[in-house]
Amino acid sequence: MKELYRDVGVVLRTYKLGESDRIVVLMTADNGKVRAVAKGVRKTKSKFGARLEPMSHVKLL
């Protein structure tokens, strides 16, 4: 089952996944190093694409 996390972290690295998705590697305060899939962030109209660049500070849900 998928788990939900609420945390803050820093984006360490991103990888392309398919045409519009991205795998994001994050270092979080409570959960350490986490990998997550960000769906649709590589689409041209995505609001979140630029926020997931390496060394960005992000809030996670």
C-alpha positions in Angstrom: 0.0 0.0 0.0 1.2 3.5 -0.7 2.1 5.7 2.2 1.5 9.4 2.5 4.2 11.7 4.0 4.0 15.3 5.1 7.5 16.7 5.2 9.9 19.3 3.9 13.0 18.5 1.9 15.5 19.4 -0.8 15.4 18.0 -4.3 18.7 16.1 -5.0 18.1 14.8 -8.5 15.4 14.2 -11.1 15.1 11.6 -13.8 12.8 11.5 -16.8 10.1 8.9 -16.8 8.0 8.5 -19.9 6.8 11.5 -21.8 5.4 13.7 -19.0 6.5 12.3 -15.6 9.6 12.6 -13.6 11.2 10.6 -10.7 12.4 12.9 -8.0 15.0 12.0 -5.4 14.6 14.1 -2.2 16.4 14.4 1.1 13.7 15.0 3.8 13.9 16.1 7.4 12.0 13.2 8.9 12.2 10.3 6.4 15.7 10.7 4.9 16.3 10.0 1.3 13.0 9.4 -0.6 12.2 8.7 -4.2 8.9 9.8 -5.6 7.1 10.0 -9.0 5.8 13.4 -10.0 3.1 12.8 -12.5 2.6 15.3 -15.4 5.4 17.7 -14.4 7.1 17.7 -17.8 3.9 18.9 -19.7 4.2 22.4 -21.1 1.3 23.7 -18.9 2.5 22.2 -15.7 2.8 24.5 -12.7 5.2 22.3 -10.8 8.0 21.5 -13.4 10.3 24.4 -12.4 9.7 23.8 -8.7 11.3 20.4 -8.8 14.8 21.4 -10.0 17.8 20.2 -8.0 18.5 22.1 -4.8 15.0 23.4 -4.5 13.4 23.5 -1.1 9.9 21.9 -1.2 7.0 21.0 1.0 5.8 17.4 0.5 2.5 15.7 0.9 
